């Protein structure tokens, strides 16, 4: 069975590895460029994106990560991992941060606000349900979460989230970009931001599936990997004993 790499610089990489273990798949920590040679797919977890970028730069990981993406190997970015995979980002701290790129989208780094504005919500996920079974909703855990503002023609939208139309407000000093949007919980007509996408070998979610009891996003990603490997028999069947209607209460972690 092919190994799944999980970038282990900072953030929720242990949680991803634990979910993979539940599905009968071995996840291995990736901290150095040469370790990417031993895995067929990669998960870039959530965490603090600026810190992760600095650590990736320190370990000279960016060239190898970009090559991994260009080779067509499956890569899934959650939260900060989504920011890593985006071709373009706004709302960054002064000085910006280096990106891996490959995903044709524009992402806002802290679209939903600060740590105390983290939240959970039910997301409509018909494509995920059609492939993995279960209900057509998924419990999204958003922690200082980004959002995708624009996507290119080759990007498939898998989930979106409604926000007030007057949410956008250019008012926060200390970040770069012409559009620095601050979350405002007020009434008004709604727009939608994108929170899950797929583009070929790339999958990205603005939320944290690894912090829920629902393993369908991980199963979906593993099947992407087997499509590339041509070895679908290597993936353990999932969902048969999973109660999708049971929601597990979790404490939101603090990523500093």
C-alpha positions in Angstrom: 0.0 0.0 0.0 1.4 3.4 -1.0 2.3 5.8 1.8 0.5 9.1 2.3 2.8 12.0 3.3 1.6 14.6 5.8 3.6 17.8 5.9 4.6 18.0 9.6 6.1 21.4 10.1 3.3 22.8 12.3 -0.4 22.5 12.8 -2.8 19.5 12.7 -0.7 16.9 11.0 -1.1 14.4 13.9 -4.9 14.6 13.5 -4.6 13.8 9.7 -2.3 10.8 10.4 -4.8 9.5 13.0 -7.7 9.6 10.5 -5.6 7.8 7.9 -4.8 5.2 10.5 -8.6 4.7 11.1 -8.9 4.1 7.4 -6.2 1.5 7.3 -3.7 3.7 5.6 -0.2 4.6 6.8 0.5 8.3 7.0 4.1 9.5 7.4 5.5 12.8 8.6 7.2 14.9 6.0 9.8 17.4 7.3 12.6 17.3 4.7 12.6 17.5 0.9 14.1 14.0 0.4 11.2 12.4 2.3 8.8 13.4 -0.5 10.5 10.7 -2.6 9.0 8.0 -0.5 5.3 9.0 -0.7 2.8 8.9 -3.6 0.5 11.6 -2.2 0.6 14.5 0.3 -1.6 16.3 2.8 -0.7 19.9 3.7 -2.5 20.4 7.0 -4.0 23.4 8.7 -2.0 25.6 11.1 -0.5 29.1 11.0 0.3 29.6 7.4 3.0 32.2 7.9 4.8 30.0 10.4 4.5 27.0 8.1 5.9 29.0 5.2 8.9 30.2 7.2 9.6 26.6 8.3 9.2 25.3 4.8 11.6 27.9 3.5 14.1 27.1 6.3 14.1 23.4 5.3 14.2 24.3 1.6 11.0 22.5 1.0 9.3 24.8 -1.5 11.2 23.6 -4.7 10.4 19.9 -3.8 6.8 20.7 -3.0 6.3 22.5 -6.3 7.9 19.7 -8.2 5.6 17.2 -6.4 2.6 19.2 -7.5 3.9 19.5 -11.1 4.4 15.7 -11.3 0.7 15.3 -10.9 0.8 13.6 -7.6 -2.3 14.1 -5.4 -2.0 16.9 -2.9 -4.7 18.0 -0.4 -4.4 21.3 1.4 -6.7 22.0 4.4 -7.0 25.6 5.8 -3.4 26.8 5.8 -2.6 24.1 3.2 -5.2 25.6 0.9 -3.3 28.9 1.1 -0.1 27.1 0.3 -1.6 25.6 -2.9 -3.2 28.8 -4.2 -1.6 30.6 -7.1 -2.6 33.9 -5.6 -3.3 35.1 -2.0 -4.5 38.3 -0.5 -4.9 39.5 3.1 -1.3 38.4 4.0 0.9 39.9 6.6 3.3 42.6 5.5 6.0 41.0 3.5 3.7 38.2 2.3 4.6 34.5 2.3 5.9 32.1 -0.2 3.4 29.8 -1.9 3.6 26.4 -3.5 1.0 27.2 -6.1 -0.6 25.0 -8.7 -4.3 25.7 -7.8 -5.8 28.3 -10.1 -7.5 30.4 -7.5 -7.4 33.6 -5.4 -7.6 32.9 -1.7 -8.0 35.4 1.2 -5.8 34.3 4.0 -8.0 35.3 7.0 -11.3 35.8 5.4 -13.4 34.7 8.4 -11.5 36.7 11.0 -9.5 36.0 14.1 -9.3 32.9 16.4 -12.4 33.9 18.4 -14.4 34.1 15.2 -13.8 30.4 14.5 -17.0 28.4 14.0 -18.7 25.2 12.9 -21.4 24.9 10.3 -23.2 22.4 8.0 -22.0 22.6 4.4 -23.8 21.2 1.4 -21.5 18.6 -0.2 -23.5 16.8 -2.9 -20.4 15.7 -4.9 -18.8 14.2 -1.8 -22.0 12.4 -0.9 -22.3 11.0 -4.4 -18.8 9.6 -4.3 -18.6 8.5 -0.6 -22.2 8.0 0.5 -23.7 9.5 3.6 -25.7 12.7 3.9 -25.3 15.6 1.5 -24.0 17.8 4.4 -20.7 17.9 6.1 -19.8 19.5 9.4 -17.2 22.2 8.6 -14.8 23.3 11.3 -13.5 26.8 10.4 -10.5 28.0 12.5 -9.1 31.4 11.5 -10.1 30.2 8.1 -9.3 31.3 4.6 -11.8 31.5 1.8 -11.5 31.2 -2.0 -12.7 34.3 -3.8 -12.1 33.4 -7.4 -11.3 30.2 -9.3 -10.1 29.5 -12.8 -12.1 27.5 -15.5 -10.5 24.2 -14.6 -11.4 24.3 -10.9 -14.4 22.3 -9.7 -16.2 23.9 -6.7 -17.2 21.2 -4.2 -18.6 23.4 -1.4 -19.4 27.1 -0.8 -20.6 29.1 2.2 -23.0 32.1 2.2 -21.8 35.4 3.8 -23.4 38.8 4.0 -22.9 40.9 0.9 -21.6 43.8 2.9 -19.0 41.6 4.6 -16.1 43.1 2.6 -14.4 46.1 4.3 -11.0 47.4 3.5 -9.9 48.5 7.0 -7.3 46.3 8.6 -3.8 47.7 8.8 -0.8 45.4 9.0 -1.7 43.3 6.0 -1.0 43.5 2.3 -3.3 43.6 -0.6 -5.8 46.1 -2.0 -8.7 44.0 -0.6 -8.4 43.3 3.1 -11.8 41.8 4.0 -13.0 41.7 7.6 -15.8 39.4 8.8 -18.9 41.3 9.9 -21.8 39.4 11.2 -24.7 41.6 10.1 -27.8 41.4 8.0 -28.1 42.0 4.3 -28.3 40.1 1.0 -25.9 37.1 0.8 -23.0 36.2 -1.4 -21.1 32.9 -1.4 -17.4 32.2 -0.9 -15.9 28.9 -2.0 -14.6 26.6 0.7 -13.7 23.4 -1.1 -12.4 22.7 -4.6 -10.7 20.2 -6.8 -8.4 20.8 -9.8 -7.1 17.6 -11.3 -4.6 16.2 -8.7 -5.2 19.0 -6.2 -7.9 19.1 -3.5 -8.3 22.0 -1.1 -10.7 22.7 1.8 -10.8 25.9 3.9 -12.1 23.9 6.9 -10.7 21.0 9.0 -12.1 17.6 8.2 -9.5 15.9 10.3 -11.2 17.5 13.4 -14.5 15.6 12.9 -15.6 12.0 13.1 -16.6 12.0 9.4 -13.8 10.5 7.3 -15.3 11.0 3.9 -13.0 13.8 2.7 -10.0 11.6 3.6 -11.6 8.7 1.7 -12.2 10.9 -1.3 -8.6 12.0 -1.3 -7.3 8.5 -1.0 -9.3 7.5 -4.0 -7.8 10.4 -5.9 -4.4 8.9 -5.0 -5.4 5.4 -6.2 -6.6 6.8 -9.5 -3.1 8.1 -10.0 -1.5 5.0 -8.8 -3.8 2.6 -10.7 -4.2 0.6 -7.5 -7.7 1.1 -6.2 -7.6 -2.2 -4.3 -5.1 -0.7 -1.9 -7.8 1.6 -0.2 -9.7 0.1 2.7 -13.5 0.4 2.3 -14.9 3.2 4.4 -18.2 4.3 5.6 -19.8 0.9 6.3 -19.7 1.3 10.1 -19.6 5.1 10.3 -22.6 6.9 11.8 -22.7 10.1 9.7 -25.5 11.5 11.8 -23.6 11.4 15.0 -21.7 14.6 15.6 -18.7 14.5 17.8 -18.2 17.6 19.9 -14.6 18.8 19.8 -12.6 21.6 21.3 -11.2 23.9 18.8 -7.4 23.9 18.9 -5.5 27.2 19.2 -2.9 27.6 16.4 -0.5 30.4 17.5 
